[in-house]
């Protein structure tokens, strides 16, 4: 039985923009595993009731249901041990650092840069939910939170550890990509799908890494449909 994963969709079904789902997509490609991606909207909570929670990604593998992107990577290593993602022991613990680095250091700058693009990307049925839930979390309106100049400054500072690592290696995980790279690139794929904003200078070592990541697995990231590819996407926001 093929793996199945519930995958956040946007206003066009081809727009798949969740950074957490993108982590898993790269991990699946790393393992060479086929998967059916089921389009899901924020307001389709009932479709995920079987999983006990209301967020994606949710991976279904026969009788197994796994939630949370990092836990899915751990599960893939247990169930499909060839081509490990996380490694074992201390290596796995180090990989976990990149989960928090991407979510707590990179995401804040990215979200302030692309927030209104994300709002434009999501399905119209989800907009009231998205606005209400995010404005409650942010403590301000989406429009007040959206500040590209501030966001890019925040992101530039947050990228310094990556620059140091990428000055000495092509990938965060070393000579070949691994979980550290996939945990981070999900945030960049979120921005790529939703926005045409340039987050990084092409002279930046992070930019060169990102281009390598986009080309992996027959262009998995590069070939993803983007909001800028969707006709009429910037009308009737």
N, C-alpha and C positions, 0 to 999 in steps of 0.2 A: 504493500500500500504506500502510495506517494505521501511524502510530508505535505502538510498544509499549514499555511500561516495567514492569519488575519492581518491585513496590511492597510494602513490609513490611505484613503483616496481623497482627491480634491474635487473641484468643480467639474473637471473633466476626469473620467475614470482612469485615464492614463497617468494622471498626476499622483505620484506616490511619494509623499514628502516627509514622513516621520523619520527623524534622525535615528530613533531606536530600531525601527524596522530596517533601515539601511545597514545598521551594524550587523544584523542577522543575515541580510542578503549577501554581504561580503563574506561572512563566515560560512554560509552554505556553499558559496562558489569556491572558497578555499578548500572545502571538504569534497567538492565535486558532487554535491547532492542536489537532486532535482526536487523542486518544491512547487506546489500550487499556491499562488498568492490570491487570497480572497479579499476583494475590495470591501472596505469597512468605513463607516462614517462615525464621527464623535457621538452622534445621537442614536446610533444603533446599539444601545447598551444590551438589549435583549439578545442580540446575536452572540454575545460573549458571556451570557449568564452561566453557561455550563462551566466556564473557567473560574468562576468565583470572583471575578473583578471586571472592570469596565474599560481597560486600556489595552492598546496593542504595543508590541507584538504579542500574539498568542500563537504558539506552535503546537500543532497536533500531529503526533506520530503514532498511529495505531491507537492503542489504549492510553498512551501517554499524552498529557496536556501540560505544557510548560509555559509559564508567563515570566516577563521581565527579560530584557535583552541579554543581560549578563548571565542570568540563570540559563537561558537558552544556549549560550556559548558553552557553559559548563556541561549541560546535558549533551550537546553534540559531541563533546570530547569523550564523555562516558559511553554513549551509544554507538559512536562511530570513531573509534580511536585512531584510525589512520589520519595522517597529516594533522597533528595536534594544533589547537588554537592557543590555549593558555599555558600549556606545560603543566608541571606538577610542583607542589611545595612552594618554595620561595618564588619561583618563576610565575606561578599563578597569582601569588599575592602581589607581585610587582605589577602584573597586568591590571589588577583591580585599581591601582593608582590611576590608570588612564581613563577608567570609567568616571571617576570623580573629577579628574582634571578636565575632561571634556564637558561635563555637566556643570561644574562650579566655576571654572576659569574661562572656558571658551564660550559657552552658551550665553552668559550675560551680555557680552559685547555683540554677539551675533544677533540675539533677539532684539536689541535696541536698534540694530542696523536694518533688519528686514521685517519687523513686526507687521507693518501694514501690507507688505507683500504677502506675508503668510495669510493675513485676513482676506486678501484678494484671492488666494489660492484655494482656500477651503470651500467645501460645498455650501451653497446657500442655506441648506437645511441646518447647517452647523453653526451659522454665524452668531445667532443669539446666544447659544450655549458658549461658544468660544469667547465672545465679548464679556459675558457675565462672569464666567469662571476666571478668565485671565485678569480682568480688571479687579476682581476681588483679591486675587493673588498679588497683583502688582501694587494695589492701593492707589491706582490712578487710571485714567482712561488709556485706551490703546494709543490714541493720538498723542497724549502726553508722554507715554513711554517710548514711542518711536522717535529716536534721535540718532540718525546715521552718523553724524560727526562725532558724537560722544561714543557711540557704539564702536566705531572703527578705532578710536583712541584706546578704548578698553581692550579691544581684541589685539591690537598691536602689542600692548604690554603683556597680555596673557600668552602670546606666542613665543616669548623669549626662551622658555625651556625647550620648546620644540626646535627652535633654531639651533640651539646648542647641540642637541642630539643629532639633527640632520646635517650639521657641519661635518660629522664624523661617520655617518652611515646613511645609506639610501632610504632606509625605512626605520620607523621607531623601534621595530622589533629586531633590527639588525640588517643582514644582507638580503633577507626575504621578508615579505609582509607577514604579519601575524595579528593576534588579537589586539595588541596595542594600537596598531594602525586602523583596524576596523572600528574599534571603540571611538576613535577620534574622527575618522573620516565621515561617520554618520552625521556629525554636526555640519560639516562642509556640504554634504549632499542635501541636507535640509535647506541650506541657503541656495545651493545651485538650482534646485527644483523650483523654489518659490520666487527667486529674485535674480535680477540681472546685475546686482551690485557687485563691484569688484572688491573683494575682501582683502586681497593680498597683492602686493606689488610683484610683477613677474621677475624681479631681481631677488626676491626673498627665497631662501632655501625651502621654506614651507611651500611655496608655489611649485617648485620643481617636484617635491614629494607629492603634492596634490595631483599634478599632471600624471605622475606614475600611477597613482591610485586610480585615477579615472580610466586609465588604459588597461587595468587588470581585468582578467577573465573576459576577454573579447570585448572590452569597452563597456563593462557592466554599468559603471557610473557615467561615462561620457555619453552613452546612448539613451540615458533616462530622459523621458519627456519632461520638459521644463515649462513653466508658465509662459515664458516668452515664445514658446512654440505653438501655443493654443490661440487660435484665431479669435479675436474679440475679447481676449482675457482682460484687457485693460479698459473695458467699457462697462458701464453699469455696475460699478463697484458698490 
